[in-house]
Amino acid sequence: MKAKELDDKFEEGKRVLENFNLSKARRPNQEQKRVNVDFPQWMIQSLDKEAKRLGVPRQSIIKIWLAERLQKSSQL
């Protein structure tokens, strides 16, 4: 299908997603890579306490806090 045909189909309010292979779609710079980090026991306990308070997994707290710090550092 040519881009013009796809545009026309979209503008007419017809479904266009079936024209794409979404199984191979990727979000740039969002690919995951597993890393191992060792933390002292007191940090794990503090992370778990905060995660429980917020109702999220420990990993989420770590990701959020790291992302916030990295964004803050890049603004300096």
mmCIF file of the N, C-alpha and C atoms, coordinates in Angstrom:
data_MODEL
# 
_entry.id   MODEL 
# 
loop_
_atom_site.group_PDB 
_atom_site.id 
_atom_site.type_symbol 
_atom_site.label_atom_id 
_atom_site.label_alt_id 
_atom_site.label_comp_id 
_atom_site.label_asym_id 
_atom_site.label_entity_id 
_atom_site.label_seq_id 
_atom_site.pdbx_PDB_ins_code 
_atom_site.Cartn_x 
_atom_site.Cartn_y 
_atom_site.Cartn_z 
_atom_site.occupancy 
_atom_site.B_iso_or_equiv 
_atom_site.pdbx_formal_charge 
_atom_site.auth_seq_id 
_atom_site.auth_comp_id 
_atom_site.auth_asym_id 
_atom_site.auth_atom_id 
_atom_site.pdbx_PDB_model_num 
ATOM 1   N N  . MET A 1 1  ? 0.851   -1.174 0.000  1.00 0.00 ? 1  MET A N  1 
ATOM 2   C CA . MET A 1 1  ? 0.000   0.000  0.000  1.00 0.00 ? 1  MET A CA 1 
ATOM 3   C C  . MET A 1 1  ? 0.898   1.240  0.000  1.00 0.00 ? 1  MET A C  1 
ATOM 4   N N  . LYS A 1 2  ? 0.544   2.188  -0.807 1.00 0.00 ? 2  LYS A N  1 
ATOM 5   C CA . LYS A 1 2  ? 1.299   3.430  -0.899 1.00 0.00 ? 2  LYS A CA 1 
ATOM 6   C C  . LYS A 1 2  ? 0.880   4.372  0.233  1.00 0.00 ? 2  LYS A C  1 
ATOM 7   N N  . ALA A 1 3  ? 1.774   5.288  0.581  1.00 0.00 ? 3  ALA A N  1 
ATOM 8   C CA . ALA A 1 3  ? 1.528   6.217  1.687  1.00 0.00 ? 3  ALA A CA 1 
ATOM 9   C C  . ALA A 1 3  ? 0.256   7.026  1.460  1.00 0.00 ? 3  ALA A C  1 
ATOM 10  N N  . LYS A 1 4  ? 0.015   7.437  0.229  1.00 0.00 ? 4  LYS A N  1 
ATOM 11  C CA . LYS A 1 4  ? -1.182  8.224  -0.083 1.00 0.00 ? 4  LYS A CA 1 
ATOM 12  C C  . LYS A 1 4  ? -2.453  7.415  0.214  1.00 0.00 ? 4  LYS A C  1 
ATOM 13  N N  . GLU A 1 5  ? -2.438  6.146  -0.160 1.00 0.00 ? 5  GLU A N  1 
ATOM 14  C CA . GLU A 1 5  ? -3.596  5.287  0.107  1.00 0.00 ? 5  GLU A CA 1 
ATOM 15  C C  . GLU A 1 5  ? -3.816  5.140  1.615  1.00 0.00 ? 5  GLU A C  1 
ATOM 16  N N  . LEU A 1 6  ? -2.727  4.967  2.345  1.00 0.00 ? 6  LEU A N  1 
ATOM 17  C CA . LEU A 1 6  ? -2.818  4.826  3.797  1.00 0.00 ? 6  LEU A CA 1 
ATOM 18  C C  . LEU A 1 6  ? -3.360  6.114  4.422  1.00 0.00 ? 6  LEU A C  1 
ATOM 19  N N  . ASP A 1 7  ? -2.862  7.260  3.967  1.00 0.00 ? 7  ASP A N  1 
ATOM 20  C CA . ASP A 1 7  ? -3.350  8.546  4.457  1.00 0.00 ? 7  ASP A CA 1 
ATOM 21  C C  . ASP A 1 7  ? -4.846  8.706  4.197  1.00 0.00 ? 7  ASP A C  1 
ATOM 22  N N  . ASP A 1 8  ? -5.262  8.373  2.986  1.00 0.00 ? 8  ASP A N  1 
ATOM 23  C CA . ASP A 1 8  ? -6.679  8.502  2.637  1.00 0.00 ? 8  ASP A CA 1 
ATOM 24  C C  . ASP A 1 8  ? -7.539  7.605  3.516  1.00 0.00 ? 8  ASP A C  1 
ATOM 25  N N  . LYS A 1 9  ? -7.086  6.383  3.696  1.00 0.00 ? 9  LYS A N  1 
ATOM 26  C CA . LYS A 1 9  ? -7.832  5.426  4.520  1.00 0.00 ? 9  LYS A CA 1 
ATOM 27  C C  . LYS A 1 9  ? -7.965  5.955  5.953  1.00 0.00 ? 9  LYS A C  1 
ATOM 28  N N  . PHE A 1 10 ? -6.862  6.498  6.491  1.00 0.00 ? 10 PHE A N  1 
ATOM 29  C CA . PHE A 1 10 ? -6.875  7.057  7.842  1.00 0.00 ? 10 PHE A CA 1 
ATOM 30  C C  . PHE A 1 10 ? -7.824  8.245  7.930  1.00 0.00 ? 10 PHE A C  1 
ATOM 31  N N  . GLU A 1 11 ? -7.740  9.138  6.965  1.00 0.00 ? 11 GLU A N  1 
ATOM 32  C CA . GLU A 1 11 ? -8.586  10.339 6.956  1.00 0.00 ? 11 GLU A CA 1 
ATOM 33  C C  . GLU A 1 11 ? -10.069 9.984  6.871  1.00 0.00 ? 11 GLU A C  1 
ATOM 34  N N  . GLU A 1 12 ? -10.376 8.856  6.242  1.00 0.00 ? 12 GLU A N  1 
ATOM 35  C CA . GLU A 1 12 ? -11.770 8.411  6.133  1.00 0.00 ? 12 GLU A CA 1 
ATOM 36  C C  . GLU A 1 12 ? -12.253 7.733  7.406  1.00 0.00 ? 12 GLU A C  1 
ATOM 37  N N  . GLY A 1 13 ? -11.360 7.606  8.380  1.00 0.00 ? 13 GLY A N  1 
ATOM 38  C CA . GLY A 1 13 ? -11.727 6.994  9.647  1.00 0.00 ? 13 GLY A CA 1 
ATOM 39  C C  . GLY A 1 13 ? -11.689 5.482  9.633  1.00 0.00 ? 13 GLY A C  1 
ATOM 40  N N  . LYS A 1 14 ? -11.055 4.911  8.620  1.00 0.00 ? 14 LYS A N  1 
ATOM 41  C CA . LYS A 1 14 ? -10.959 3.452  8.519  1.00 0.00 ? 14 LYS A CA 1 
ATOM 42  C C  . LYS A 1 14 ? -9.766  2.964  9.328  1.00 0.00 ? 14 LYS A C  1 
ATOM 43  N N  . ARG A 1 15 ? -9.798  1.677  9.644  1.00 0.00 ? 15 ARG A N  1 
ATOM 44  C CA . ARG A 1 15 ? -8.715  1.066  10.418 1.00 0.00 ? 15 ARG A CA 1 
ATOM 45  C C  . ARG A 1 15 ? -7.457  0.948  9.561  1.00 0.00 ? 15 ARG A C  1 
ATOM 46  N N  . VAL A 1 16 ? -6.326  1.349  10.121 1.00 0.00 ? 16 VAL A N  1 
ATOM 47  C CA . VAL A 1 16 ? -5.068  1.258  9.380  1.00 0.00 ? 16 VAL A CA 1 
ATOM 48  C C  . VAL A 1 16 ? -4.026  0.410  10.097 1.00 0.00 ? 16 VAL A C  1 
ATOM 49  N N  . LEU A 1 17 ? -4.254  0.086  11.366 1.00 0.00 ? 17 LEU A N  1 
ATOM 50  C CA . LEU A 1 17 ? -3.248  -0.655 12.127 1.00 0.00 ? 17 LEU A CA 1 
ATOM 51  C C  . LEU A 1 17 ? -2.942  -2.024 11.550 1.00 0.00 ? 17 LEU A C  1 
ATOM 52  N N  . GLU A 1 18 ? -3.919  -2.646 10.904 1.00 0.00 ? 18 GLU A N  1 
ATOM 53  C CA . GLU A 1 18 ? -3.657  -3.970 10.343 1.00 0.00 ? 18 GLU A CA 1 
ATOM 54  C C  . GLU A 1 18 ? -2.640  -3.922 9.200  1.00 0.00 ? 18 GLU A C  1 
ATOM 55  N N  . ASN A 1 19 ? -2.286  -2.722 8.752  1.00 0.00 ? 19 ASN A N  1 
ATOM 56  C CA . ASN A 1 19 ? -1.291  -2.569 7.700  1.00 0.00 ? 19 ASN A CA 1 
ATOM 57  C C  . ASN A 1 19 ? 0.137   -2.520 8.254  1.00 0.00 ? 19 ASN A C  1 
ATOM 58  N N  . PHE A 1 20 ? 0.272   -2.608 9.561  1.00 0.00 ? 20 PHE A N  1 
ATOM 59  C CA . PHE A 1 20 ? 1.587   -2.527 10.192 1.00 0.00 ? 20 PHE A CA 1 
ATOM 60  C C  . PHE A 1 20 ? 1.891   -3.796 10.966 1.00 0.00 ? 20 PHE A C  1 
ATOM 61  N N  . ASN A 1 21 ? 3.149   -4.178 11.003 1.00 0.00 ? 21 ASN A N  1 
ATOM 62  C CA . ASN A 1 21 ? 3.600   -5.317 11.797 1.00 0.00 ? 21 ASN A CA 1 
ATOM 63  C C  . ASN A 1 21 ? 4.055   -4.773 13.149 1.00 0.00 ? 21 ASN A C  1 
ATOM 64  N N  . LEU A 1 22 ? 3.156   -4.720 14.110 1.00 0.00 ? 22 LEU A N  1 
ATOM 65  C CA . LEU A 1 22 ? 3.454   -4.124 15.408 1.00 0.00 ? 22 LEU A CA 1 
ATOM 66  C C  . LEU A 1 22 ? 4.332   -5.010 16.289 1.00 0.00 ? 22 LEU A C  1 
ATOM 67  N N  . SER A 1 23 ? 4.479   -6.283 15.913 1.00 0.00 ? 23 SER A N  1 
ATOM 68  C CA . SER A 1 23 ? 5.315   -7.171 16.718 1.00 0.00 ? 23 SER A CA 1 
ATOM 69  C C  . SER A 1 23 ? 6.788   -6.755 16.677 1.00 0.00 ? 23 SER A C  1 
ATOM 70  N N  . LYS A 1 24 ? 7.143   -5.988 15.671 1.00 0.00 ? 24 LYS A N  1 
ATOM 71  C CA . LYS A 1 24 ? 8.539   -5.530 15.553 1.00 0.00 ? 24 LYS A CA 1 
ATOM 72  C C  . LYS A 1 24 ? 8.697   -4.053 15.906 1.00 0.00 ? 24 LYS A C  1 
ATOM 73  N N  . ALA A 1 25 ? 7.627   -3.430 16.378 1.00 0.00 ? 25 ALA A N  1 
ATOM 74  C CA . ALA A 1 25 ? 7.686   -2.018 16.744 1.00 0.00 ? 25 ALA A CA 1 
ATOM 75  C C  . ALA A 1 25 ? 8.526   -1.844 18.002 1.00 0.00 ? 25 ALA A C  1 
ATOM 76  N N  . ARG A 1 26 ? 9.334   -0.820 18.037 1.00 0.00 ? 26 ARG A N  1 
ATOM 77  C CA . ARG A 1 26 ? 10.201  -0.517 19.174 1.00 0.00 ? 26 ARG A CA 1 
ATOM 78  C C  . ARG A 1 26 ? 10.144  0.971  19.489 1.00 0.00 ? 26 ARG A C  1 
ATOM 79  N N  . ARG A 1 27 ? 10.280  1.280  20.762 1.00 0.00 ? 27 ARG A N  1 
ATOM 80  C CA . ARG A 1 27 ? 10.358  2.674  21.185 1.00 0.00 ? 27 ARG A CA 1 
ATOM 81  C C  . ARG A 1 27 ? 11.828  3.036  21.319 1.00 0.00 ? 27 ARG A C  1 
ATOM 82  N N  . PRO A 1 28 ? 12.295  4.026  20.580 1.00 0.00 ? 28 PRO A N  1 
ATOM 83  C CA . PRO A 1 28 ? 13.716  4.397  20.639 1.00 0.00 ? 28 PRO A CA 1 
ATOM 84  C C  . PRO A 1 28 ? 14.164  4.735  22.057 1.00 0.00 ? 28 PRO A C  1 
ATOM 85  N N  . ASN A 1 29 ? 15.330  4.260  22.413 1.00 0.00 ? 29 ASN A N  1 
ATOM 86  C CA . ASN A 1 29 ? 15.947  4.495  23.724 1.00 0.00 ? 29 ASN A CA 1 
ATOM 87  C C  . ASN A 1 29 ? 15.139  3.937  24.888 1.00 0.00 ? 29 ASN A C  1 
ATOM 88  N N  . GLN A 1 30 ? 14.228  3.014  24.628 1.00 0.00 ? 30 GLN A N  1 
ATOM 89  C CA . GLN A 1 30 ? 13.436  2.412  25.694 1.00 0.00 ? 30 GLN A CA 1 
ATOM 90  C C  . GLN A 1 30 ? 13.686  0.913  25.821 1.00 0.00 ? 30 GLN A C  1 
ATOM 91  N N  . GLU A 1 31 ? 14.639  0.396  25.053 1.00 0.00 ? 31 GLU A N  1 
ATOM 92  C CA . GLU A 1 31 ? 14.938  -1.024 25.139 1.00 0.00 ? 31 GLU A CA 1 
ATOM 93  C C  . GLU A 1 31 ? 15.472  -1.336 26.536 1.00 0.00 ? 31 GLU A C  1 
ATOM 94  N N  . GLN A 1 32 ? 15.141  -2.507 27.031 1.00 0.00 ? 32 GLN A N  1 
ATOM 95  C CA . GLN A 1 32 ? 15.547  -2.913 28.378 1.00 0.00 ? 32 GLN A CA 1 
ATOM 96  C C  . GLN A 1 32 ? 16.864  -3.673 28.331 1.00 0.00 ? 32 GLN A C  1 
ATOM 97  N N  . LYS A 1 33 ? 17.683  -3.483 29.342 1.00 0.00 ? 33 LYS A N  1 
ATOM 98  C CA . LYS A 1 33 ? 18.901  -4.254 29.518 1.00 0.00 ? 33 LYS A CA 1 
ATOM 99  C C  . LYS A 1 33 ? 19.028  -4.565 31.003 1.00 0.00 ? 33 LYS A C  1 
ATOM 100 N N  . ARG A 1 34 ? 19.221  -5.828 31.307 1.00 0.00 ? 34 ARG A N  1 
ATOM 101 C CA . ARG A 1 34 ? 19.308  -6.255 32.697 1.00 0.00 ? 34 ARG A CA 1 
ATOM 102 C C  . ARG A 1 34 ? 20.704  -5.956 33.248 1.00 0.00 ? 34 ARG A C  1 
ATOM 103 N N  . VAL A 1 35 ? 20.733  -5.407 34.473 1.00 0.00 ? 35 VAL A N  1 
ATOM 104 C CA . VAL A 1 35 ? 21.988  -5.166 35.184 1.00 0.00 ? 35 VAL A CA 1 
ATOM 105 C C  . VAL A 1 35 ? 21.829  -5.664 36.618 1.00 0.00 ? 35 VAL A C  1 
ATOM 106 N N  . ASN A 1 36 ? 22.922  -6.028 37.211 1.00 0.00 ? 36 ASN A N  1 
ATOM 107 C CA . ASN A 1 36 ? 22.920  -6.447 38.612 1.00 0.00 ? 36 ASN A CA 1 
ATOM 108 C C  . ASN A 1 36 ? 23.645  -5.398 39.435 1.00 0.00 ? 36 ASN A C  1 
ATOM 109 N N  . VAL A 1 37 ? 23.029  -5.003 40.519 1.00 0.00 ? 37 VAL A N  1 
ATOM 110 C CA . VAL A 1 37 ? 23.617  -4.004 41.409 1.00 0.00 ? 37 VAL A CA 1 
ATOM 111 C C  . VAL A 1 37 ? 23.520  -4.540 42.830 1.00 0.00 ? 37 VAL A C  1 
ATOM 112 N N  . ASP A 1 38 ? 24.611  -4.455 43.557 1.00 0.00 ? 38 ASP A N  1 
ATOM 113 C CA . ASP A 1 38 ? 24.618  -4.870 44.959 1.00 0.00 ? 38 ASP A CA 1 
ATOM 114 C C  . ASP A 1 38 ? 24.390  -3.652 45.846 1.00 0.00 ? 38 ASP A C  1 
ATOM 115 N N  . PHE A 1 39 ? 23.426  -3.766 46.758 1.00 0.00 ? 39 PHE A N  1 
ATOM 116 C CA . PHE A 1 39 ? 23.104  -2.706 47.697 1.00 0.00 ? 39 PHE A CA 1 
ATOM 117 C C  . PHE A 1 39 ? 23.329  -3.211 49.115 1.00 0.00 ? 39 PHE A C  1 
ATOM 118 N N  . PRO A 1 40 ? 23.722  -2.313 50.015 1.00 0.00 ? 40 PRO A N  1 
ATOM 119 C CA . PRO A 1 40 ? 23.797  -2.709 51.424 1.00 0.00 ? 40 PRO A CA 1 
ATOM 120 C C  . PRO A 1 40 ? 22.388  -3.029 51.947 1.00 0.00 ? 40 PRO A C  1 
ATOM 121 N N  . GLN A 1 41 ? 22.337  -3.859 52.966 1.00 0.00 ? 41 GLN A N  1 
ATOM 122 C CA . GLN A 1 41 ? 21.057  -4.304 53.516 1.00 0.00 ? 41 GLN A CA 1 
ATOM 123 C C  . GLN A 1 41 ? 20.175  -3.136 53.942 1.00 0.00 ? 41 GLN A C  1 
ATOM 124 N N  . TRP A 1 42 ? 20.762  -2.097 54.543 1.00 0.00 ? 42 TRP A N  1 
ATOM 125 C CA . TRP A 1 42 ? 19.952  -0.974 55.003 1.00 0.00 ? 42 TRP A CA 1 
ATOM 126 C C  . TRP A 1 42 ? 19.265  -0.274 53.835 1.00 0.00 ? 42 TRP A C  1 
ATOM 127 N N  . MET A 1 43 ? 19.921  -0.225 52.659 1.00 0.00 ? 43 MET A N  1 
ATOM 128 C CA . MET A 1 43 ? 19.297  0.395  51.486 1.00 0.00 ? 43 MET A CA 1 
ATOM 129 C C  . MET A 1 43 ? 18.120  -0.435 50.996 1.00 0.00 ? 43 MET A C  1 
ATOM 130 N N  . ILE A 1 44 ? 18.297  -1.743 50.981 1.00 0.00 ? 44 ILE A N  1 
ATOM 131 C CA . ILE A 1 44 ? 17.219  -2.637 50.557 1.00 0.00 ? 44 ILE A CA 1 
ATOM 132 C C  . ILE A 1 44 ? 16.006  -2.454 51.467 1.00 0.00 ? 44 ILE A C  1 
ATOM 133 N N  . GLN A 1 45 ? 16.254  -2.380 52.763 1.00 0.00 ? 45 GLN A N  1 
ATOM 134 C CA . GLN A 1 45 ? 15.154  -2.204 53.715 1.00 0.00 ? 45 GLN A CA 1 
ATOM 135 C C  . GLN A 1 45 ? 14.440  -0.871 53.488 1.00 0.00 ? 45 GLN A C  1 
ATOM 136 N N  . SER A 1 46 ? 15.211  0.187  53.265 1.00 0.00 ? 46 SER A N  1 
ATOM 137 C CA . SER A 1 46 ? 14.612  1.502  53.009 1.00 0.00 ? 46 SER A CA 1 
ATOM 138 C C  . SER A 1 46 ? 13.840  1.508  51.696 1.00 0.00 ? 46 SER A C  1 
ATOM 139 N N  . LEU A 1 47 ? 14.399  0.887  50.673 1.00 0.00 ? 47 LEU A N  1 
ATOM 140 C CA . LEU A 1 47 ? 13.702  0.803  49.384 1.00 0.00 ? 47 LEU A CA 1 
ATOM 141 C C  . LEU A 1 47 ? 12.398  0.024  49.519 1.00 0.00 ? 47 LEU A C  1 
ATOM 142 N N  . ASP A 1 48 ? 12.457  -1.085 50.228 1.00 0.00 ? 48 ASP A N  1 
ATOM 143 C CA . ASP A 1 48 ? 11.259  -1.907 50.414 1.00 0.00 ? 48 ASP A CA 1 
ATOM 144 C C  . ASP A 1 48 ? 10.181  -1.155 51.195 1.00 0.00 ? 48 ASP A C  1 
ATOM 145 N N  . LYS A 1 49 ? 10.602  -0.412 52.193 1.00 0.00 ? 49 LYS A N  1 
ATOM 146 C CA . LYS A 1 49 ? 9.653   0.363  52.992 1.00 0.00 ? 49 LYS A CA 1 
ATOM 147 C C  . LYS A 1 49 ? 8.953   1.420  52.128 1.00 0.00 ? 49 LYS A C  1 
ATOM 148 N N  . GLU A 1 50 ? 9.732   2.119  51.314 1.00 0.00 ? 50 GLU A N  1 
ATOM 149 C CA . GLU A 1 50 ? 9.159   3.147  50.436 1.00 0.00 ? 50 GLU A CA 1 
ATOM 150 C C  . GLU A 1 50 ? 8.286   2.516  49.353 1.00 0.00 ? 50 GLU A C  1 
ATOM 151 N N  . ALA A 1 51 ? 8.730   1.402  48.813 1.00 0.00 ? 51 ALA A N  1 
ATOM 152 C CA . ALA A 1 51 ? 7.942   0.711  47.786 1.00 0.00 ? 51 ALA A CA 1 
ATOM 153 C C  . ALA A 1 51 ? 6.609   0.250  48.355 1.00 0.00 ? 51 ALA A C  1 
ATOM 154 N N  . LYS A 1 52 ? 6.626   -0.284 49.562 1.00 0.00 ? 52 LYS A N  1 
ATOM 155 C CA . LYS A 1 52 ? 5.389   -0.735 50.202 1.00 0.00 ? 52 LYS A CA 1 
ATOM 156 C C  . LYS A 1 52 ? 4.455   0.444  50.452 1.00 0.00 ? 52 LYS A C  1 
ATOM 157 N N  . ARG A 1 53 ? 5.020   1.554  50.908 1.00 0.00 ? 53 ARG A N  1 
ATOM 158 C CA . ARG A 1 53 ? 4.210   2.749  51.172 1.00 0.00 ? 53 ARG A CA 1 
ATOM 159 C C  . ARG A 1 53 ? 3.511   3.224  49.903 1.00 0.00 ? 53 ARG A C  1 
ATOM 160 N N  . LEU A 1 54 ? 4.223   3.164  48.777 1.00 0.00 ? 54 LEU A N  1 
ATOM 161 C CA . LEU A 1 54 ? 3.656   3.625  47.511 1.00 0.00 ? 54 LEU A CA 1 
ATOM 162 C C  . LEU A 1 54 ? 2.877   2.537  46.773 1.00 0.00 ? 54 LEU A C  1 
ATOM 163 N N  . GLY A 1 55 ? 3.013   1.291  47.219 1.00 0.00 ? 55 GLY A N  1 
ATOM 164 C CA . GLY A 1 55 ? 2.307   0.193  46.572 1.00 0.00 ? 55 GLY A CA 1 
ATOM 165 C C  . GLY A 1 55 ? 2.878   -0.193 45.220 1.00 0.00 ? 55 GLY A C  1 
ATOM 166 N N  . VAL A 1 56 ? 4.193   -0.096 45.105 1.00 0.00 ? 56 VAL A N  1 
ATOM 167 C CA . VAL A 1 56 ? 4.871   -0.453 43.855 1.00 0.00 ? 56 VAL A CA 1 
ATOM 168 C C  . VAL A 1 56 ? 6.031   -1.393 44.166 1.00 0.00 ? 56 VAL A C  1 
ATOM 169 N N  . PRO A 1 57 ? 6.544   -2.102 43.173 1.00 0.00 ? 57 PRO A N  1 
ATOM 170 C CA . PRO A 1 57 ? 7.708   -2.970 43.404 1.00 0.00 ? 57 PRO A CA 1 
ATOM 171 C C  . PRO A 1 57 ? 8.977   -2.163 43.662 1.00 0.00 ? 57 PRO A C  1 
ATOM 172 N N  . ARG A 1 58 ? 9.909   -2.776 44.335 1.00 0.00 ? 58 ARG A N  1 
ATOM 173 C CA . ARG A 1 58 ? 11.205  -2.150 44.628 1.00 0.00 ? 58 ARG A CA 1 
ATOM 174 C C  . ARG A 1 58 ? 11.871  -1.643 43.348 1.00 0.00 ? 58 ARG A C  1 
ATOM 175 N N  . GLN A 1 59 ? 11.813  -2.437 42.303 1.00 0.00 ? 59 GLN A N  1 
ATOM 176 C CA . GLN A 1 59 ? 12.457  -2.066 41.043 1.00 0.00 ? 59 GLN A CA 1 
ATOM 177 C C  . GLN A 1 59 ? 11.913  -0.737 40.506 1.00 0.00 ? 59 GLN A C  1 
ATOM 178 N N  . SER A 1 60 ? 10.630  -0.511 40.688 1.00 0.00 ? 60 SER A N  1 
ATOM 179 C CA . SER A 1 60 ? 10.027  0.734  40.212 1.00 0.00 ? 60 SER A CA 1 
ATOM 180 C C  . SER A 1 60 ? 10.599  1.946  40.940 1.00 0.00 ? 60 SER A C  1 
ATOM 181 N N  . ILE A 1 61 ? 10.768  1.822  42.240 1.00 0.00 ? 61 ILE A N  1 
ATOM 182 C CA . ILE A 1 61 ? 11.354  2.922  43.023 1.00 0.00 ? 61 ILE A CA 1 
ATOM 183 C C  . ILE A 1 61 ? 12.760  3.235  42.511 1.00 0.00 ? 61 ILE A C  1 
ATOM 184 N N  . ILE A 1 62 ? 13.546  2.190  42.319 1.00 0.00 ? 62 ILE A N  1 
ATOM 185 C CA . ILE A 1 62 ? 14.924  2.380  41.851 1.00 0.00 ? 62 ILE A CA 1 
ATOM 186 C C  . ILE A 1 62 ? 14.927  3.070  40.492 1.00 0.00 ? 62 ILE A C  1 
ATOM 187 N N  . LYS A 1 63 ? 14.106  2.607  39.572 1.00 0.00 ? 63 LYS A N  1 
ATOM 188 C CA . LYS A 1 63 ? 14.055  3.198  38.227 1.00 0.00 ? 63 LYS A CA 1 
ATOM 189 C C  . LYS A 1 63 ? 13.634  4.662  38.277 1.00 0.00 ? 63 LYS A C  1 
ATOM 190 N N  . ILE A 1 64 ? 12.585  4.943  39.049 1.00 0.00 ? 64 ILE A N  1 
ATOM 191 C CA . ILE A 1 64 ? 12.078  6.312  39.122 1.00 0.00 ? 64 ILE A CA 1 
ATOM 192 C C  . ILE A 1 64 ? 13.126  7.248  39.702 1.00 0.00 ? 64 ILE A C  1 
ATOM 193 N N  . TRP A 1 65 ? 13.732  6.846  40.812 1.00 0.00 ? 65 TRP A N  1 
ATOM 194 C CA . TRP A 1 65 ? 14.717  7.714  41.457 1.00 0.00 ? 65 TRP A CA 1 
ATOM 195 C C  . TRP A 1 65 ? 15.949  7.924  40.584 1.00 0.00 ? 65 TRP A C  1 
ATOM 196 N N  . LEU A 1 66 ? 16.396  6.877  39.921 1.00 0.00 ? 66 LEU A N  1 
ATOM 197 C CA . LEU A 1 66 ? 17.545  7.027  39.022 1.00 0.00 ? 66 LEU A CA 1 
ATOM 198 C C  . LEU A 1 66 ? 17.201  7.942  37.850 1.00 0.00 ? 66 LEU A C  1 
ATOM 199 N N  . ALA A 1 67 ? 16.027  7.755  37.277 1.00 0.00 ? 67 ALA A N  1 
ATOM 200 C CA . ALA A 1 67 ? 15.612  8.595  36.150 1.00 0.00 ? 67 ALA A CA 1 
ATOM 201 C C  . ALA A 1 67 ? 15.527  10.060 36.567 1.00 0.00 ? 67 ALA A C  1 
ATOM 202 N N  . GLU A 1 68 ? 14.954  10.320 37.739 1.00 0.00 ? 68 GLU A N  1 
ATOM 203 C CA . GLU A 1 68 ? 14.859  11.696 38.235 1.00 0.00 ? 68 GLU A CA 1 
ATOM 204 C C  . GLU A 1 68 ? 16.241  12.308 38.401 1.00 0.00 ? 68 GLU A C  1 
ATOM 205 N N  . ARG A 1 69 ? 17.148  11.551 38.980 1.00 0.00 ? 69 ARG A N  1 
ATOM 206 C CA . ARG A 1 69 ? 18.502  12.058 39.212 1.00 0.00 ? 69 ARG A CA 1 
ATOM 207 C C  . ARG A 1 69 ? 19.236  12.324 37.901 1.00 0.00 ? 69 ARG A C  1 
ATOM 208 N N  . LEU A 1 70 ? 19.094  11.414 36.950 1.00 0.00 ? 70 LEU A N  1 
ATOM 209 C CA . LEU A 1 70 ? 19.749  11.584 35.660 1.00 0.00 ? 70 LEU A CA 1 
ATOM 210 C C  . LEU A 1 70 ? 19.190  12.786 34.896 1.00 0.00 ? 70 LEU A C  1 
ATOM 211 N N  . GLN A 1 71 ? 17.871  12.984 34.962 1.00 0.00 ? 71 GLN A N  1 
ATOM 212 C CA . GLN A 1 71 ? 17.267  14.144 34.313 1.00 0.00 ? 71 GLN A CA 1 
ATOM 213 C C  . GLN A 1 71 ? 17.743  15.430 34.965 1.00 0.00 ? 71 GLN A C  1 
ATOM 214 N N  . LYS A 1 72 ? 17.822  15.419 36.277 1.00 0.00 ? 72 LYS A N  1 
ATOM 215 C CA . LYS A 1 72 ? 18.284  16.602 37.007 1.00 0.00 ? 72 LYS A CA 1 
ATOM 216 C C  . LYS A 1 72 ? 19.736  16.913 36.638 1.00 0.00 ? 72 LYS A C  1 
ATOM 217 N N  . SER A 1 73 ? 20.570  15.887 36.566 1.00 0.00 ? 73 SER A N  1 
ATOM 218 C CA . SER A 1 73 ? 21.973  16.083 36.228 1.00 0.00 ? 73 SER A CA 1 
ATOM 219 C C  . SER A 1 73 ? 22.162  16.595 34.803 1.00 0.00 ? 73 SER A C  1 
ATOM 220 N N  . SER A 1 74 ? 21.312  16.156 33.893 1.00 0.00 ? 74 SER A N  1 
ATOM 221 C CA . SER A 1 74 ? 21.451  16.585 32.497 1.00 0.00 ? 74 SER A CA 1 
ATOM 222 C C  . SER A 1 74 ? 21.006  18.030 32.300 1.00 0.00 ? 74 SER A C  1 
ATOM 223 N N  . GLN A 1 75 ? 20.257  18.580 33.246 1.00 0.00 ? 75 GLN A N  1 
ATOM 224 C CA . GLN A 1 75 ? 19.795  19.961 33.154 1.00 0.00 ? 75 GLN A CA 1 
ATOM 225 C C  . GLN A 1 75 ? 20.819  20.956 33.691 1.00 0.00 ? 75 GLN A C  1 
ATOM 226 N N  . LEU A 1 76 ? 21.831  20.466 34.346 1.00 0.00 ? 76 LEU A N  1 
ATOM 227 C CA . LEU A 1 76 ? 22.825  21.367 34.934 1.00 0.00 ? 76 LEU A CA 1 
ATOM 228 C C  . LEU A 1 76 ? 23.762  21.928 33.905 1.00 0.00 ? 76 LEU A C  1 
# 
